[in-house]
Amino acid sequence: GTGPVHMNEVQCLGTEKSLWSCSFKNITQEDCKHSEDAAVRCNIPYMGYENLIRLSGGRSRFEGRVEVAVGTGDGDQRRWGLVCGEGWGTLEAMVACRQLGLGFANHGLQETWYWDASNVTEMVLSGVKCAGHEMSLSHCQHHGASLNCRNTGTRFAAGVICSETASDLLLHAPLVQETAYIEDRPLHMLYCAAEENCLASSARLANWPYGHRRLLRFSSQIHNNGRADFRPKAGRHSWVWHECHRHYHSMDIFTHYDILTPNGTKVAEGHKASFCLEDTECEEDVAKRYECANFGEQGITVGCWDLGHGTAGCRAGSVTLTAITPQVVINPNFEVAESDFTNNAMKCNCKYDGHRIWVHSCHIGDALSEEANKRFEQYPGQLNNQIS
C-alpha cells in the first residue's frame, strides 16, 4: 500500500456493514509499516460459469475468438455462438478472461478474421457492455435474444488475449493535497498547453494571447502496484512528437483532471497525455527499467512510480464556489489493461474562496465507507486553515 495507515488491531464480530463499525485502535506512524498491510481473498461460490464460454483459433489457450453457449435453460440443447465485436473493449475482455479462469485481459479485439479456425459461425450475443467486475458475460448488459449487430460476419466476432498477470496503477493521494496550489498564468505562456489540448475546453474561447487562466496545480505520483509492467498501448513507431515541449506522447490521454461541484457538475477540466511515462523512483531493491531520454522505452515497472504534475484549469475567476471537488482519473479510457480499474479514480474535498484553495481528504474511489465520507465532508480542518 501507499499513504497513511488509519486502523490497527481491527476486531470485528462479522455482522458489521463496514470496517469503521468494528473496534480498532488509531495508530501513529511508528506502529505499522506497509509490510504489515492487511489483505483479503474473497470466497466466490462455484457456479460453473467457465462451462458457458470458450476460445477458438488462438495460438495458445490464453487467446482466441470468444464463443458462448446459449439455450441452456428449460431443457434446451446448448448451442455455441459468437459475440458481436461492436463496442467490445478492455472491460468486456476482462470479464471474459475472468469467466474463463485465465486471469486478466491484455486486449479486447473487435476483429478476429485471423482466428477463423472453428465451425461456429452464428452470432448469438450483441451489445455486451460490462463494468469490469462481473463474473460472467451473462451478467453484463446485452441485447438478449434480440440480436443487433451491424456486421454479423465471423471476421467481426469478439476476441480476447488474456494474461495471468497485469499492471495496476494507483495514485498517491496524500501527495496531491500536500502539493496543491492555485496559479494564475498569462495566456501567452500557455500556447504549448493549448496546442496539446491540456487546458479546459473554455480556453478555446479566450482572447488569445491576452488575459489569464487560473490553474489548480499539484504533483501526481502514480505507482504500479500490479504484477506486470505498465506499458503504453501504442508502439514506439506510432508515438507523436510535440515540438512545443519536445517530448513524445505514447498515449493520447493518460490522466483526466476535473473540478466538480458537490452535485457532480463539471466546472473545469484538464488532461495529460503521456508526455513521458518513466520510472522516476522505485522501491528498495527494484531497478528502474524505463527512461524517456533519447527516445527510450516508456512505462512504469512494478514497484516503481512516475512523478508528474497535474493541472486542471479554468478562466481566472470563473470558479467562485466555496466547495468544489477535484477529481483525478488514471488511464480513463482503459487503453491499457489493468488488474483493477476501480482504484483509478481519486477524489478530494476542498475549499476555494476565489483566491486560495485548501485541499483535504484525498482518497481513492470507494476506499472509504459512506459514513466515513460523511465525516470527511464535515471535517473543519485546522483552525488557522478555515475559510469563512
DRENDO-1510 file (C-alpha; in Angstrom, 1 decimal, always signed):
<recs>
REC; n; res; u; v; w
REC; 1; GLY; +0.0; +0.0; +0.0 .
REC; 2; THR; +0.8; +3.7; -0.1 .
REC; 3; GLY; +0.0; +6.7; +2.1 .
REC; 4; PRO; -1.2; +6.7; +5.7 .
REC; 5; VAL; -2.4; +3.7; +7.7 .
REC; 6; HIS; -5.6; +4.5; +9.5 .
REC; 7; MET; -6.5; +1.4; +11.6 .
REC; 8; ASN; -4.8; -1.1; +13.8 .
REC; 9; GLU; -5.9; -4.2; +15.7 .
REC; 10; VAL; -9.3; -4.2; +14.0 .
REC; 11; GLN; -11.7; -6.6; +15.8 .
REC; 12; CYS; -15.0; -7.4; +14.1 .
REC; 13; LEU; -17.9; -9.7; +15.0 .
REC; 14; GLY; -18.7; -10.3; +11.3 .
REC; 15; THR; -22.1; -8.7; +11.4 .
REC; 16; GLU; -20.9; -5.1; +10.8 .
REC; 17; LYS; -21.6; -3.4; +7.5 .
REC; 18; SER; -18.3; -1.6; +7.5 .
REC; 19; LEU; -14.9; -1.9; +9.0 .
REC; 20; TRP; -15.4; +1.5; +10.5 .
REC; 21; SER; -18.1; -0.1; +12.7 .
REC; 22; CYS; -15.6; -2.6; +14.2 .
REC; 23; SER; -13.5; -1.8; +17.2 .
REC; 24; PHE; -10.0; -0.6; +16.3 .
REC; 25; LYS; -7.1; +1.5; +17.5 .
REC; 26; ASN; -5.9; +4.7; +16.0 .
REC; 27; ILE; -2.2; +4.4; +15.3 .
REC; 28; THR; +0.9; +6.5; +15.0 .
REC; 29; GLN; +3.4; +6.3; +12.1 .
REC; 30; GLU; +5.7; +4.0; +14.1 .
REC; 31; ASP; +3.0; +1.4; +14.9 .
REC; 32; CYS; +2.6; -0.1; +11.4 .
REC; 33; LYS; +4.6; -0.3; +8.3 .
REC; 34; HIS; +3.2; -1.1; +4.8 .
REC; 35; SER; +4.8; -4.5; +5.0 .
REC; 36; GLU; +2.0; -5.3; +7.6 .
REC; 37; ASP; -0.9; -4.1; +5.4 .
REC; 38; ALA; -3.9; -6.3; +5.8 .
REC; 39; ALA; -5.4; -8.1; +2.8 .
REC; 40; VAL; -8.3; -10.3; +1.9 .
REC; 41; ARG; -9.1; -13.1; -0.5 .
REC; 42; CYS; -12.8; -13.3; -1.1 .
REC; 43; ASN; -14.6; -16.6; -1.5 .
REC; 44; ILE; -16.8; -16.9; -4.6 .
REC; 45; PRO; -19.1; -19.9; -4.7 .
REC; 46; TYR; -18.5; -22.3; -7.7 .
REC; 47; MET; -21.2; -21.6; -10.3 .
REC; 48; GLY; -19.7; -23.3; -13.4 .
REC; 49; TYR; -19.6; -20.1; -15.4 .
REC; 50; GLU; -16.5; -21.3; -17.3 .
REC; 51; ASN; -18.6; -24.1; -18.9 .
REC; 52; LEU; -20.5; -21.4; -20.9 .
REC; 53; ILE; -17.6; -19.8; -22.6 .
REC; 54; ARG; -14.6; -21.0; -24.7 .
REC; 55; LEU; -11.9; -19.6; -27.0 .
REC; 56; SER; -11.1; -20.9; -30.5 .
REC; 57; GLY; -8.4; -20.3; -33.1 .
REC; 58; GLY; -5.7; -18.8; -30.9 .
REC; 59; ARG; -2.1; -19.8; -30.7 .
REC; 60; SER; -2.4; -20.7; -27.0 .
REC; 61; ARG; -5.2; -21.2; -24.5 .
REC; 62; PHE; -4.9; -17.6; -23.5 .
REC; 63; GLU; -6.2; -16.1; -26.7 .
REC; 64; GLY; -8.8; -16.6; -29.4 .
REC; 65; ARG; -12.2; -15.8; -30.7 .
REC; 66; VAL; -14.9; -15.8; -27.9 .
REC; 67; GLU; -17.7; -18.4; -28.2 .
REC; 68; VAL; -20.5; -18.5; -25.7 .
REC; 69; ALA; -23.2; -21.1; -25.0 .
REC; 70; VAL; -26.9; -20.2; -25.2 .
REC; 71; GLY; -30.2; -22.0; -24.9 .
REC; 72; THR; -29.2; -23.9; -21.8 .
REC; 73; GLY; -32.4; -23.3; -19.9 .
REC; 74; ASP; -35.8; -25.1; -19.9 .
REC; 75; GLY; -34.2; -28.3; -21.3 .
REC; 76; ASP; -33.0; -26.6; -24.5 .
REC; 77; GLN; -29.9; -28.1; -26.1 .
REC; 78; ARG; -26.7; -26.0; -25.6 .
REC; 79; ARG; -25.8; -24.1; -28.7 .
REC; 80; TRP; -22.5; -22.3; -29.3 .
REC; 81; GLY; -22.2; -19.0; -31.0 .
REC; 82; LEU; -20.1; -15.8; -31.5 .
REC; 83; VAL; -20.2; -12.4; -29.7 .
REC; 84; CYS; -20.6; -9.3; -31.8 .
REC; 85; GLY; -17.4; -7.3; -31.8 .
REC; 86; GLU; -19.2; -3.9; -32.0 .
REC; 87; GLY; -18.4; -2.0; -28.7 .
REC; 88; TRP; -16.2; -4.8; -27.4 .
REC; 89; GLY; -13.3; -3.4; -25.4 .
REC; 90; THR; -11.0; -4.0; -22.4 .
REC; 91; LEU; -13.7; -4.1; -19.7 .
REC; 92; GLU; -15.7; -6.8; -21.7 .
REC; 93; ALA; -12.5; -8.8; -22.3 .
REC; 94; MET; -11.7; -8.5; -18.6 .
REC; 95; VAL; -14.9; -10.3; -17.7 .
REC; 96; ALA; -14.4; -12.9; -20.4 .
REC; 97; CYS; -10.9; -13.8; -19.2 .
REC; 98; ARG; -12.2; -13.9; -15.6 .
REC; 99; GLN; -15.1; -16.3; -16.6 .
REC; 100; LEU; -12.6; -18.5; -18.5 .
REC; 101; GLY; -10.3; -18.6; -15.4 .
REC; 102; LEU; -7.5; -17.2; -17.4 .
REC; 103; GLY; -6.7; -14.1; -15.2 .
REC; 104; PHE; -6.7; -10.7; -16.8 .
REC; 105; ALA; -7.3; -9.2; -20.2 .
REC; 106; ASN; -4.4; -7.8; -22.2 .
REC; 107; HIS; -6.6; -6.9; -25.2 .
REC; 108; GLY; -10.2; -6.9; -26.3 .
REC; 109; LEU; -10.4; -7.4; -30.1 .
REC; 110; GLN; -13.3; -6.4; -32.4 .
REC; 111; GLU; -12.0; -8.3; -35.4 .
REC; 112; THR; -10.8; -11.9; -35.4 .
REC; 113; TRP; -10.5; -13.0; -39.1 .
REC; 114; TYR; -7.0; -14.3; -38.3 .
REC; 115; TRP; -8.5; -16.8; -35.8 .
REC; 116; ASP; -11.0; -18.4; -38.2 .
REC; 117; ALA; -10.5; -22.0; -37.1 .
REC; 118; SER; -13.9; -23.1; -35.9 .
REC; 119; ASN; -17.1; -24.3; -37.5 .
REC; 120; VAL; -19.1; -21.9; -35.2 .
REC; 121; THR; -20.4; -19.1; -37.5 .
REC; 122; GLU; -23.6; -17.8; -35.9 .
REC; 123; MET; -23.6; -14.6; -33.9 .
REC; 124; VAL; -25.7; -15.1; -30.7 .
REC; 125; LEU; -24.8; -12.2; -28.4 .
REC; 126; SER; -24.5; -8.5; -29.1 .
REC; 127; GLY; -24.5; -5.2; -27.3 .
REC; 128; VAL; -22.3; -6.5; -24.5 .
REC; 129; LYS; -21.4; -3.7; -22.1 .
REC; 130; CYS; -19.6; -4.6; -18.8 .
REC; 131; ALA; -18.5; -2.6; -15.8 .
REC; 132; GLY; -15.5; -4.9; -15.4 .
REC; 133; HIS; -16.3; -6.6; -12.1 .
REC; 134; GLU; -18.9; -9.2; -13.4 .
REC; 135; MET; -18.2; -12.9; -13.1 .
REC; 136; SER; -19.8; -13.8; -16.4 .
REC; 137; LEU; -20.6; -12.1; -19.7 .
REC; 138; SER; -24.3; -13.0; -19.0 .
REC; 139; HIS; -24.1; -10.6; -16.0 .
REC; 140; CYS; -23.2; -7.7; -18.3 .
REC; 141; GLN; -25.7; -5.6; -20.2 .
REC; 142; HIS; -26.5; -7.1; -23.6 .
REC; 143; HIS; -29.3; -7.1; -26.2 .
REC; 144; GLY; -30.6; -10.5; -25.1 .
REC; 145; ALA; -32.5; -12.6; -27.6 .
REC; 146; SER; -32.9; -9.6; -30.0 .
REC; 147; LEU; -29.6; -9.6; -31.8 .
REC; 148; ASN; -28.5; -6.2; -33.1 .
REC; 149; CYS; -25.1; -6.2; -34.8 .
REC; 150; ARG; -24.2; -4.3; -37.9 .
REC; 151; ASN; -21.5; -6.7; -39.0 .
REC; 152; THR; -22.5; -10.3; -38.4 .
REC; 153; GLY; -19.7; -11.9; -40.4 .
REC; 154; THR; -17.3; -14.1; -38.4 .
REC; 155; ARG; -14.4; -11.7; -39.0 .
REC; 156; PHE; -16.2; -9.2; -36.8 .
REC; 157; ALA; -16.6; -11.5; -33.9 .
REC; 158; ALA; -15.1; -10.5; -30.5 .
REC; 159; GLY; -11.8; -11.9; -29.3 .
REC; 160; VAL; -9.5; -11.7; -26.3 .
REC; 161; ILE; -5.9; -12.1; -25.3 .
REC; 162; CYS; -5.7; -13.0; -21.6 .
REC; 163; SER; -2.7; -12.9; -19.2 .
REC; 164; GLU; -2.0; -14.3; -15.8 .
REC; 165; THR; -0.6; -11.0; -14.7 .
REC; 166; ALA; -1.4; -7.3; -15.1 .
REC; 167; SER; -0.3; -3.9; -14.1 .
REC; 168; ASP; -2.3; -1.9; -11.5 .
REC; 169; LEU; -1.9; +1.9; -11.3 .
REC; 170; LEU; -2.5; +3.7; -8.1 .
REC; 171; LEU; -2.3; +7.5; -7.4 .
REC; 172; HIS; -0.6; +8.5; -4.2 .
REC; 173; ALA; -3.4; +10.6; -2.8 .
REC; 174; PRO; -1.8; +12.4; +0.1 .
REC; 175; LEU; +0.8; +14.0; -2.2 .
REC; 176; VAL; -2.0; +15.7; -4.2 .
REC; 177; GLN; -3.3; +17.5; -1.1 .
REC; 178; GLU; +0.2; +18.3; +0.1 .
REC; 179; THR; +1.2; +20.0; -3.1 .
REC; 180; ALA; -2.0; +21.6; -4.5 .
REC; 181; TYR; -1.9; +25.3; -5.2 .
REC; 182; ILE; -3.6; +27.9; -7.4 .
REC; 183; GLU; -1.6; +29.7; -10.1 .
REC; 184; ASP; -2.6; +32.4; -12.5 .
REC; 185; ARG; -0.7; +32.3; -15.8 .
REC; 186; PRO; -0.8; +34.7; -18.7 .
REC; 187; LEU; -2.4; +33.1; -21.8 .
REC; 188; HIS; +0.7; +33.9; -23.9 .
REC; 189; MET; +2.7; +31.4; -21.7 .
REC; 190; LEU; +0.1; +28.6; -22.3 .
REC; 191; TYR; +0.3; +28.1; -26.1 .
REC; 192; CYS; +2.1; +24.7; -25.7 .
REC; 193; ALA; -0.5; +23.5; -23.2 .
REC; 194; ALA; -3.3; +24.6; -25.5 .
REC; 195; GLU; -1.7; +23.0; -28.5 .
REC; 196; GLU; -1.5; +19.7; -26.7 .
REC; 197; ASN; -5.2; +20.1; -25.6 .
REC; 198; CYS; -4.3; +20.2; -21.9 .
REC; 199; LEU; -6.4; +23.2; -20.9 .
REC; 200; ALA; -10.1; +23.3; -20.2 .
REC; 201; SER; -12.3; +23.4; -23.2 .
REC; 202; SER; -13.3; +27.0; -22.4 .
REC; 203; ALA; -9.8; +28.1; -23.2 .
REC; 204; ARG; -10.7; +27.9; -26.9 .
REC; 205; LEU; -13.0; +30.9; -26.5 .
REC; 206; ALA; -10.3; +33.0; -24.8 .
REC; 207; ASN; -9.0; +36.2; -26.3 .
REC; 208; TRP; -5.5; +34.9; -27.1 .
REC; 209; PRO; -2.9; +36.0; -26.2 .
REC; 210; TYR; -4.5; +38.4; -23.7 .
REC; 211; GLY; -5.8; +37.6; -20.3 .
REC; 212; HIS; -5.0; +34.8; -17.7 .
REC; 213; ARG; -6.1; +31.3; -16.9 .
REC; 214; ARG; -6.4; +30.2; -13.3 .
REC; 215; LEU; -4.9; +26.7; -12.8 .
REC; 216; LEU; -5.2; +24.2; -10.0 .
REC; 217; ARG; -1.8; +22.5; -9.9 .
REC; 218; PHE; -0.4; +19.6; -7.9 .
REC; 219; SER; +2.1; +16.8; -8.1 .
REC; 220; SER; +0.9; +13.3; -9.1 .
REC; 221; GLN; +2.8; +10.3; -8.1 .
REC; 222; ILE; +1.5; +7.2; -9.9 .
REC; 223; HIS; +2.6; +3.8; -8.6 .
REC; 224; ASN; +2.4; +0.5; -10.3 .
REC; 225; ASN; +1.3; -2.0; -7.6 .
REC; 226; GLY; +0.4; -4.8; -10.0 .
REC; 227; ARG; +2.3; -7.8; -11.2 .
REC; 228; ALA; +3.2; -6.7; -14.7 .
REC; 229; ASP; +4.8; -3.5; -16.1 .
REC; 230; PHE; +2.5; -0.8; -17.3 .
REC; 231; ARG; +3.4; -0.2; -21.0 .
REC; 232; PRO; +1.7; +2.2; -23.5 .
REC; 233; LYS; -0.7; +0.5; -25.8 .
REC; 234; ALA; +1.0; +2.1; -28.9 .
REC; 235; GLY; +4.4; +1.0; -30.1 .
REC; 236; ARG; +7.2; +3.5; -30.5 .
REC; 237; HIS; +6.6; +3.8; -34.2 .
REC; 238; SER; +3.3; +5.5; -33.5 .
REC; 239; TRP; +4.3; +7.9; -30.7 .
REC; 240; VAL; +3.7; +11.5; -31.6 .
REC; 241; TRP; +6.5; +14.1; -31.2 .
REC; 242; HIS; +5.4; +17.5; -29.9 .
REC; 243; GLU; +7.8; +20.3; -30.7 .
REC; 244; CYS; +6.5; +22.7; -28.1 .
REC; 245; HIS; +7.6; +20.6; -25.0 .
REC; 246; ARG; +10.0; +18.5; -27.0 .
REC; 247; HIS; +8.7; +15.1; -25.9 .
REC; 248; TYR; +6.8; +12.1; -27.3 .
REC; 249; HIS; +3.2; +11.2; -26.5 .
REC; 250; SER; +2.8; +7.4; -26.2 .
REC; 251; MET; -0.9; +7.5; -25.1 .
REC; 252; ASP; -3.5; +10.1; -26.3 .
REC; 253; ILE; -4.9; +10.5; -22.8 .
REC; 254; PHE; -3.2; +9.2; -19.7 .
REC; 255; THR; -5.0; +11.2; -17.0 .
REC; 256; HIS; -8.1; +13.3; -16.6 .
REC; 257; TYR; -8.2; +16.2; -14.2 .
REC; 258; ASP; -11.7; +17.5; -13.4 .
REC; 259; ILE; -13.2; +20.0; -11.0 .
REC; 260; LEU; -16.7; +19.1; -9.9 .
REC; 261; THR; -19.4; +20.9; -7.9 .
REC; 262; PRO; -20.9; +18.9; -5.0 .
REC; 263; ASN; -23.7; +17.7; -7.2 .
REC; 264; GLY; -21.3; +16.4; -9.8 .
REC; 265; THR; -21.4; +19.2; -12.4 .
REC; 266; LYS; -18.0; +19.6; -14.1 .
REC; 267; VAL; -16.9; +23.3; -13.9 .
REC; 268; ALA; -13.3; +22.8; -15.2 .
REC; 269; GLU; -11.2; +20.1; -16.7 .
REC; 270; GLY; -7.8; +19.2; -18.0 .
REC; 271; HIS; -6.0; +16.2; -19.2 .
REC; 272; LYS; -2.5; +14.9; -19.5 .
REC; 273; ALA; -1.3; +12.8; -22.4 .
REC; 274; SER; +1.6; +10.5; -21.6 .
REC; 275; PHE; +4.3; +13.2; -22.1 .
REC; 276; CYS; +6.8; +10.7; -20.6 .
REC; 277; LEU; +6.0; +7.6; -18.6 .
REC; 278; GLU; +9.1; +6.5; -16.8 .
REC; 279; ASP; +10.4; +5.1; -13.5 .
REC; 280; THR; +11.1; +8.3; -11.5 .
REC; 281; GLU; +11.7; +6.4; -8.3 .
REC; 282; CYS; +11.4; +2.7; -7.2 .
REC; 283; GLU; +11.1; +0.8; -4.1 .
REC; 284; GLU; +14.2; -0.6; -2.4 .
REC; 285; ASP; +15.7; -3.5; -4.4 .
REC; 286; VAL; +13.7; -2.6; -7.6 .
REC; 287; ALA; +15.7; -1.5; -10.6 .
REC; 288; LYS; +14.5; +1.2; -12.9 .
REC; 289; ARG; +13.7; -0.1; -16.4 .
REC; 290; TYR; +12.0; +2.8; -18.3 .
REC; 291; GLU; +13.5; +6.2; -19.1 .
REC; 292; CYS; +12.3; +8.7; -21.6 .
REC; 293; ALA; +15.6; +10.3; -22.5 .
REC; 294; ASN; +17.0; +9.7; -26.0 .
REC; 295; PHE; +13.7; +8.1; -27.3 .
REC; 296; GLY; +13.9; +5.5; -24.5 .
REC; 297; GLU; +11.3; +3.0; -23.7 .
REC; 298; GLN; +8.3; +4.3; -21.8 .
REC; 299; GLY; +6.5; +2.5; -19.0 .
REC; 300; ILE; +6.2; +2.0; -15.2 .
REC; 301; THR; +7.9; -1.0; -13.7 .
REC; 302; VAL; +6.2; -3.0; -10.9 .
REC; 303; GLY; +7.3; -1.4; -7.6 .
REC; 304; CYS; +8.1; +2.0; -9.3 .
REC; 305; TRP; +6.3; +5.2; -9.8 .
REC; 306; ASP; +6.1; +8.0; -12.3 .
REC; 307; LEU; +6.1; +11.6; -10.8 .
REC; 308; GLY; +4.4; +14.2; -12.9 .
REC; 309; HIS; +2.4; +17.4; -12.4 .
REC; 310; GLY; -1.4; +17.6; -12.8 .
REC; 311; THR; -3.2; +20.7; -13.9 .
REC; 312; ALA; -6.9; +21.5; -14.0 .
REC; 313; GLY; -7.6; +25.0; -15.3 .
REC; 314; CYS; -10.3; +27.5; -15.9 .
REC; 315; ARG; -10.6; +31.1; -16.8 .
REC; 316; ALA; -9.4; +33.3; -14.0 .
REC; 317; GLY; -12.2; +34.0; -11.6 .
REC; 318; SER; -14.7; +31.7; -13.4 .
REC; 319; VAL; -15.0; +29.3; -10.5 .
REC; 320; THR; -16.1; +31.1; -7.3 .
REC; 321; LEU; -17.7; +28.2; -5.4 .
REC; 322; THR; -16.9; +27.7; -1.8 .
REC; 323; ALA; -17.0; +23.9; -2.1 .
REC; 324; ILE; -15.6; +22.0; -5.1 .
REC; 325; THR; -14.3; +18.5; -5.7 .
REC; 326; PRO; -11.1; +17.9; -7.6 .
REC; 327; GLN; -11.1; +14.5; -9.3 .
REC; 328; VAL; -8.2; +12.6; -11.0 .
REC; 329; VAL; -8.8; +9.5; -13.2 .
REC; 330; ILE; -5.8; +7.5; -14.4 .
REC; 331; ASN; -6.0; +5.5; -17.7 .
REC; 332; PRO; -9.6; +6.8; -18.1 .
REC; 333; ASN; -10.3; +5.2; -21.5 .
REC; 334; PHE; -9.0; +1.7; -20.3 .
REC; 335; GLU; -6.4; +1.9; -23.1 .
REC; 336; VAL; -4.1; -0.3; -21.2 .
REC; 337; ALA; -5.3; -3.4; -19.3 .
REC; 338; GLU; -5.0; -3.4; -15.5 .
REC; 339; SER; -6.0; -6.0; -12.9 .
REC; 340; ASP; -8.2; -3.4; -11.1 .
REC; 341; PHE; -9.8; -0.3; -12.6 .
REC; 342; THR; -11.9; +0.5; -9.5 .
REC; 343; ASN; -8.9; +2.2; -7.9 .
REC; 344; ASN; -8.0; +4.5; -10.8 .
REC; 345; ALA; -10.1; +7.5; -9.6 .
REC; 346; MET; -9.2; +9.8; -6.8 .
REC; 347; LYS; -11.4; +12.5; -5.2 .
REC; 348; CYS; -10.7; +15.2; -2.7 .
REC; 349; ASN; -12.6; +17.6; -0.6 .
REC; 350; CYS; -11.5; +21.2; -0.9 .
REC; 351; LYS; -12.5; +24.8; -0.1 .
REC; 352; TYR; -11.9; +27.6; -2.5 .
REC; 353; ASP; -12.7; +31.3; -1.9 .
REC; 354; GLY; -11.7; +32.7; -5.3 .
REC; 355; HIS; -8.1; +33.3; -4.2 .
REC; 356; ARG; -6.9; +30.4; -2.1 .
REC; 357; ILE; -7.5; +26.7; -2.2 .
REC; 358; TRP; -7.4; +24.2; +0.6 .
REC; 359; VAL; -7.4; +20.5; -0.4 .
REC; 360; HIS; -8.0; +17.7; +2.1 .
REC; 361; SER; -9.3; +14.2; +2.5 .
REC; 362; CYS; -8.0; +12.9; -0.9 .
REC; 363; HIS; -8.8; +9.3; -1.3 .
REC; 364; ILE; -9.1; +6.6; -4.0 .
REC; 365; GLY; -12.5; +5.8; -5.3 .
REC; 366; ASP; -14.7; +4.0; -2.8 .
REC; 367; ALA; -11.8; +3.4; -0.3 .
REC; 368; LEU; -13.9; +5.0; +2.5 .
REC; 369; SER; -17.2; +3.9; +3.7 .
REC; 370; GLU; -20.3; +6.1; +3.3 .
REC; 371; GLU; -20.3; +7.1; +6.9 .
REC; 372; ALA; -16.6; +7.9; +6.8 .
REC; 373; ASN; -17.1; +10.0; +3.7 .
REC; 374; LYS; -19.8; +12.0; +5.5 .
REC; 375; ARG; -17.4; +12.6; +8.4 .
REC; 376; PHE; -14.8; +13.9; +6.0 .
REC; 377; GLU; -17.2; +16.3; +4.4 .
REC; 378; GLN; -17.9; +17.9; +7.7 .
REC; 379; TYR; -14.2; +17.9; +8.9 .
REC; 380; PRO; -13.4; +21.5; +9.7 .
REC; 381; GLY; -9.7; +21.3; +9.4 .
REC; 382; GLN; -7.1; +23.2; +11.4 .
REC; 383; LEU; -8.4; +26.4; +12.8 .
REC; 384; ASN; -5.8; +28.5; +11.1 .
REC; 385; ASN; -6.8; +27.0; +7.7 .
REC; 386; GLN; -10.5; +27.7; +7.9 .
REC; 387; ILE; -12.0; +29.9; +5.2 .
REC; 388; SER; -15.1; +31.8; +6.2 .
</recs>
